Amino acid sequence: MDLTSALNVAAPSFNHNKQSGSDGADHIELGTLRGLGPDQTLVLVNGKRRHQTAFVGVFGTRGRGNAGTDLNAISASSIDRIEILRDGAAAQYGSDAIAGVINIITKNTVKKLSGNIGWSGYYDNKYNASLVDDPSQYYHGGKIDGNTFTAALNYGLPLSRNGSFINLSLDYAGVGKTYRQSLDFDEIPYYNYVRRAHGDASYESYGAFLNTELKFGTQFTLYAFGGTNLKSSDAYAFTRDFSARPQRFITGADGQLIDVPDIIRRASDGTIYYNPRILTDVNDHSGCIGVRGVVGKGWNWDVSDNIGYNKFRFSGAGTFNASLGDPRKNYFDDGGFSFLQNTVNVNVAKNIRGIAQGFHLAFGAEHRFENYKLFAGKKALIKPIRPMCTASAPIRLLTRVPAHLSALIQFTNPVALKGFPATSPETWPMRRAV
């Protein structure tokens, strides 16, 4: 189970639900506290501010117009405990802590090897699309779908006898698609022609996290922690139906459909359709280095520099740009966006006895730099479509194209791409306004 789903079960104030058919929201899971927006929950790692994702929620999804923190980008095997403040803390942390604060404390254990390996899947005998009477109407998998394989490992080494250590965690997750439809035709007396491939996205994720401390005596400590996560995800967009919108298909001069067998499907009732696929590659990196110690008569100080980077790239597969008129062009680099955050903190604190039952004095300073970029899509490719993200996915759409046709061709009309409009200089003003 991923971190976001685990918190959804364990913490009553934490809310999360998976999305389907919502562009990038299918590929990233943003949680909230107390039903407020994802960007109103502050996430800390070892007390230091965690950067947010570059993705901004769209359509009618949870967190529309918000950019929250991707908790699943943090290596789950590196976590010792999670502290959740369920009250607003805007006075201390700023407006992004209105809903509360989540503080993730990472492991500092040594000489202890821990790990896990697991498999899971969904058996749904009511809504699984594989149970439909006419399987040509829907994309579907097996009776057990959403096959998930996970593996994790954590180990720490002591670096000295005074408590210095290094702790390393590695995580892997491969998750297959789910396929769901309402099969009760007394409720819905027709096939779901709008979403013939409906369900959770598939993805593969690789993560690593490092936590270390070097202690110099009892008054000075050098610490560092950080991690990386690489995720490739694959989700279906809405169905394109030839009888409803023939302009979304490649046709010849006579208006007849040009068939692409590995993409276009034909149902038993003669319906012609295809489902574009939205692919994403999400790279998330973070690192923090700092020093802390004690000076004078119990004055605790801490100076740190914390940086985080998230890059979100879209691609389109199994789809067409009908305005190009070439059925071989069915893989597109749609561009994307990136977010960089760098935070420098200086904190000083002291416990003063003799005032009431005890008095704690703290003050500090923070400088935060943020940079958000959009980058354009590049070119349409004539090449085999990237397979589903995991081996457990039952459908592989592979376009067979001769090697001599695998040249790059300029992508001239990105707005006409079906499944996800690409990012280009022409669409940036529109996207800024959303």
Residue pairs with C-beta under 8 A, 6 or more apart in sequence:
1 9
2 29
2 72
2 76
2 173
3 71
3 72
3 74
3 76
3 79
4 16
4 29
4 30
4 31
4 71
4 72
5 16
5 29
6 76
7 14
7 16
7 31
7 71
7 82
8 14
8 15
8 16
8 31
11 84
13 33
13 34
13 84
13 86
13 100
14 31
14 32
14 33
14 84
15 31
15 32
15 33
15 34
15 35
15 62
16 29
16 30
16 31
16 32
16 62
17 62
18 29
18 200
19 25
19 26
19 61
19 62
20 26
20 195
20 198
20 199
20 200
20 201
20 235
21 195
21 198
21 235
21 236
21 237
21 238
22 58
22 59
22 60
22 61
23 58
23 59
23 237
23 278
23 420
24 55
24 58
24 278
24 280
24 312
24 314
25 55
25 57
25 58
25 59
25 61
25 62
26 200
26 201
26 233
26 235
26 278
27 55
27 201
27 203
27 231
27 233
27 235
27 278
27 280
27 282
28 53
28 55
28 70
28 72
28 282
28 312
29 70
29 71
29 72
30 38
30 53
30 57
30 62
30 63
30 66
30 68
30 69
30 70
31 38
31 41
31 68
31 71
32 38
32 40
32 41
32 62
32 63
32 68
32 99
33 40
33 41
33 84
33 86
33 99
33 100
33 102
34 86
34 99
34 100
36 98
36 99
37 63
37 65
37 66
37 68
37 99
38 57
38 62
38 63
38 66
38 67
38 68
38 69
39 52
39 63
39 66
39 67
39 68
39 96
40 66
40 95
40 96
40 97
40 98
40 99
41 68
41 69
41 96
41 97
41 99
41 100
41 101
41 102
42 49
42 89
42 93
42 94
42 96
42 97
42 100
42 101
42 102
43 49
43 50
43 69
43 71
43 101
43 102
43 103
43 104
44 50
44 101
44 102
44 103
44 104
45 74
45 103
45 104
45 106
45 225
45 286
45 288
46 103
46 104
46 105
46 106
46 211
46 225
46 288
47 103
48 288
48 290
48 304
48 306
48 343
48 345
49 306
49 341
49 343
49 368
50 69
50 74
50 104
50 286
50 308
51 69
51 286
51 307
51 308
51 309
51 310
51 339
51 340
51 341
52 67
52 68
52 69
52 70
52 310
52 339
52 341
53 67
53 68
53 69
53 70
53 73
53 282
53 284
53 310
53 312
53 339
54 67
54 310
54 311
54 312
54 336
54 337
54 338
54 339
54 372
55 67
55 310
55 312
55 337
56 65
56 66
56 67
56 434
57 63
57 64
57 65
57 66
57 67
57 68
58 64
58 434
65 434
67 339
70 282
70 284
70 310
71 102
72 205
72 229
72 231
73 207
73 227
73 229
73 231
73 282
73 284
73 310
74 104
74 207
74 209
74 227
74 229
75 152
75 169
75 170
75 171
75 207
75 208
75 209
75 227
75 229
76 152
76 171
77 114
77 115
77 116
77 152
77 153
77 154
77 169
77 170
77 171
77 209
78 106
78 107
78 154
78 167
78 169
78 209
78 211
78 227
79 104
79 105
79 106
79 107
80 105
80 106
80 107
80 108
80 109
81 105
82 102
82 103
82 104
82 105
83 102
83 103
83 104
83 105
84 100
84 101
84 102
84 103
85 100
85 101
85 102
85 103
86 100
87 100
88 97
88 98
88 99
88 100
89 97
89 100
89 101
90 97
90 98
93 101
106 167
106 209
106 211
106 225
107 154
107 156
107 167
107 169
107 211
108 156
108 165
108 167
108 211
108 213
109 154
109 156
109 167
110 156
110 157
110 158
110 165
110 167
111 156
111 157
111 158
112 155
112 156
113 153
113 154
113 155
114 153
114 154
114 155
115 151
115 152
115 153
115 154
116 150
116 151
116 152
117 150
117 151
117 152
118 148
118 149
118 150
118 151
119 147
119 148
119 149
119 150
120 146
120 147
120 148
121 144
121 145
121 146
121 147
121 148
121 176
121 392
122 128
122 144
122 145
122 146
122 178
123 143
123 144
124 180
125 131
125 143
126 183
127 180
127 181
127 182
127 183
128 140
128 141
128 143
128 145
128 179
128 180
129 138
129 139
129 140
129 141
129 179
129 180
129 181
129 183
129 198
129 199
130 140
130 141
130 142
130 143
130 145
130 179
131 143
131 183
132 138
132 140
132 181
132 183
134 191
134 267
134 268
134 269
136 265
136 266
136 267
136 268
137 191
137 196
137 267
137 268
137 269
137 271
138 179
138 181
138 191
138 192
138 196
138 197
139 179
139 196
139 197
139 236
139 275
139 395
140 179
140 394
141 176
141 177
141 178
141 179
141 393
141 394
141 395
142 394
145 176
145 177
145 178
145 179
145 199
145 394
146 175
146 176
146 177
146 178
146 199
146 200
147 175
147 176
147 390
147 392
148 173
148 174
148 175
148 176
148 392
149 172
149 173
149 174
149 390
149 392
150 171
150 172
150 173
150 174
151 171
151 172
152 169
152 170
152 171
152 172
153 169
153 170
153 171
154 167
154 168
154 169
154 170
155 167
155 168
156 165
156 166
156 167
156 168
157 165
157 166
157 167
158 164
158 165
159 165
159 166
159 212
159 214
160 214
160 215
162 215
162 217
163 213
163 215
164 212
164 213
164 214
164 215
165 212
165 213
166 210
166 211
166 212
167 210
167 211
167 212
168 208
168 209
168 210
169 207
169 208
169 209
169 210
169 227
170 207
170 208
171 205
171 206
171 207
171 208
172 204
172 205
172 206
172 207
173 203
173 204
173 205
174 203
174 204
174 205
174 389
174 390
174 391
174 392
175 200
175 202
175 203
175 204
175 389
175 390
176 202
176 388
176 390
176 392
176 393
176 394
177 199
177 200
177 201
177 202
177 234
177 236
177 388
177 393
177 395
178 199
178 200
179 197
179 198
179 199
180 198
180 199
181 192
181 198
182 188
182 192
191 267
192 198
193 239
193 241
193 244
193 271
193 273
194 238
194 239
195 236
195 238
195 239
196 239
196 273
196 275
197 236
197 239
197 275
198 236
199 236
201 233
201 234
201 235
201 236
202 233
202 234
202 235
202 388
202 389
202 390
202 392
202 393
203 231
203 232
203 233
203 234
203 389
203 390
204 231
204 232
204 389
204 390
205 229
205 230
205 231
205 232
206 229
206 230
206 231
207 227
207 228
207 229
207 230
208 227
208 228
208 229
209 225
209 226
209 227
210 224
210 225
210 226
210 227
211 224
211 225
212 223
212 224
212 225
213 221
213 222
213 223
214 221
214 222
214 223
215 221
215 222
216 222
218 294
219 293
219 294
219 295
220 291
220 292
220 293
221 291
221 292
221 293
222 289
222 290
222 291
223 289
223 290
223 291
223 292
224 287
224 288
224 289
224 290
225 287
225 288
226 285
226 286
226 287
226 288
227 285
227 286
228 283
228 284
228 285
228 286
229 282
229 283
229 284
229 285
230 281
230 282
230 283
230 284
231 280
231 281
231 282
231 283
231 284
232 279
232 280
232 281
232 282
232 389
233 279
233 280
233 282
233 389
234 277
234 278
234 279
234 386
234 388
234 389
234 393
235 277
235 278
235 279
236 275
236 276
236 277
236 278
237 275
237 276
237 277
237 278
237 319
237 418
237 419
237 420
238 275
238 276
239 273
239 274
239 275
240 248
240 249
240 273
240 274
240 275
240 276
240 418
241 271
241 272
241 273
242 248
242 249
242 257
242 271
242 272
242 273
243 271
243 272
246 255
246 257
247 322
248 320
248 322
248 418
249 257
249 258
249 264
249 272
249 274
249 320
249 322
250 257
250 258
250 260
250 320
250 322
250 325
250 326
250 327
251 257
251 258
251 322
252 258
257 264
257 272
258 327
260 327
260 330
260 399
262 318
262 385
262 397
262 398
262 399
262 400
263 274
263 318
263 319
263 320
263 330
263 385
263 397
263 399
264 272
264 273
264 274
265 272
265 273
265 274
266 272
267 273
274 318
274 319
275 318
276 316
276 317
276 318
276 319
276 418
276 419
276 420
277 316
277 317
277 318
277 319
277 385
277 397
277 419
278 314
278 315
278 316
278 419
278 420
279 314
279 315
279 316
279 317
279 386
280 312
280 313
280 314
280 315
280 336
281 311
281 313
281 315
282 310
282 311
282 312
282 313
283 309
283 310
283 311
284 308
284 309
284 310
284 311
285 308
285 309
285 310
286 306
286 307
286 308
286 309
287 306
287 307
287 308
288 304
288 305
288 306
288 307
289 304
289 305
290 302
290 303
290 304
290 305
290 306
290 345
291 302
291 303
291 304
292 300
292 301
292 302
292 303
293 300
293 301
294 300
294 301
295 301
298 350
298 351
299 348
299 349
299 350
300 348
300 349
300 350
301 346
301 347
301 348
301 349
302 345
302 346
302 347
302 348
303 345
303 346
303 347
304 344
304 345
305 342
305 343
305 344
306 342
306 343
306 344
306 345
307 340
307 341
307 342
307 343
308 340
308 341
308 342
309 338
309 339
309 340
309 341
310 338
310 339
311 336
311 337
311 338
311 339
312 336
312 337
312 338
313 333
313 334
313 335
313 336
314 334
314 335
314 336
314 377
314 420
314 422
314 423
315 331
315 332
315 333
315 334
315 386
316 331
316 332
316 334
316 417
316 418
316 419
316 420
316 422
317 330
317 331
317 332
317 385
317 386
317 397
318 330
318 385
318 397
318 399
319 330
319 332
319 417
319 418
319 419
320 327
320 329
320 330
320 417
320 418
321 329
321 332
321 380
321 411
321 413
321 414
321 416
321 417
321 418
322 416
322 418
323 412
323 413
323 416
324 380
324 409
324 412
324 413
324 416
326 382
326 409
328 382
328 399
328 401
328 405
329 380
329 381
329 382
329 409
330 385
330 399
331 380
331 381
331 382
331 383
331 385
331 386
331 399
332 377
332 380
332 381
332 411
332 414
332 417
332 422
333 377
333 378
333 379
333 381
333 411
333 422
334 377
334 414
334 417
334 420
334 421
334 422
334 423
335 374
335 375
335 376
335 377
335 378
335 422
335 423
335 424
336 374
336 375
336 423
337 372
337 373
337 374
337 375
337 423
338 372
338 373
338 375
339 370
339 371
339 372
339 373
340 369
340 370
340 371
340 372
341 368
341 369
341 370
341 371
342 368
342 369
342 370
343 366
343 367
343 368
343 369
344 366
344 367
344 368
345 364
345 365
345 366
346 364
346 365
346 366
347 362
347 363
347 364
348 362
348 363
348 364
349 360
349 361
349 362
349 363
350 360
350 361
350 362
351 358
351 359
351 360
352 358
352 359
352 360
352 361
353 359
374 423
374 428
374 431
375 423
376 422
376 423
376 424
376 425
377 411
377 414
377 422
377 423
377 424
378 411
379 408
379 409
379 410
379 411
380 408
380 409
380 410
380 411
381 406
381 408
381 409
382 401
382 405
382 406
382 407
382 409
383 399
383 401
383 406
384 398
384 399
384 400
384 401
385 397
385 398
385 399
387 393
387 396
387 397
387 398
388 395
388 396
411 422
414 421
414 422
414 423
414 424
414 426
414 427
415 421
415 422
415 426
415 427
421 427
423 431
